[in-house]
Amino acid sequence: MTDALQAYRLFAQQGVLPADLEVRGNDAMQVWLDRYFTRAKRLPDLREAGFQAVSGRLLSTDQGPAAMVLYEDQNRHRISFYIRPPGPKNHLLPRGSRSDGELQADYWSDSGYNYAMVSPSGSAVAQRLQNTQKF
């Protein structure tokens, strides 16, 4: 899920380009996602971990649209949810995790899409997210 990590770096850390959608909460964000990902699982509800969806960005892959939903907590810590179609030959992912520098991506596949949650690795934010396990 290299593309999920890169999207986080560009949009969550560097703030490159404005969001396609800015909202507070999952409901409006889910409606937006449903326009592009009709069979996808529901957007993770991370309120228990103190996060709410705040913006979304539509991205492109060779296989079709991808999207990144940015979540923030009250202290403006950021994590992201990434969804994309599987790669060439419909390659779905086993559940796993990988670190890349200062970031960690937890990834899986379901309902015909690949997903990732990206957070700063080894941080209290990542620990809160792991304790919630809502994805």
NORSULMO-V350366 format. One record per run of one state. SS is the DSSP state (H for helix, E for strand, - for the rest). FROM is the first residue (numbers start at 0). LEN is the number of residues. If there is no record, write none. Layout:
# NORSULMO-V350366
ss->[SS | SS]
from->[FROM | FROM]
len->[LEN | LEN]
This chain:
# NORSULMO-V350366
ss->[- | H | - | E | - | H | - | H | - | E | - | E | - | E | - | E | H | E | - | E | - | E | - | E | - | H | -]
from->[0 | 1 | 13 | 20 | 22 | 25 | 34 | 46 | 49 | 51 | 61 | 63 | 72 | 77 | 85 | 86 | 87 | 90 | 91 | 95 | 100 | 102 | 110 | 112 | 120 | 123 | 132]
len->[1 | 12 | 7 | 2 | 3 | 9 | 12 | 3 | 2 | 10 | 2 | 9 | 5 | 8 | 1 | 1 | 3 | 1 | 4 | 5 | 2 | 8 | 2 | 8 | 3 | 9 | 3]
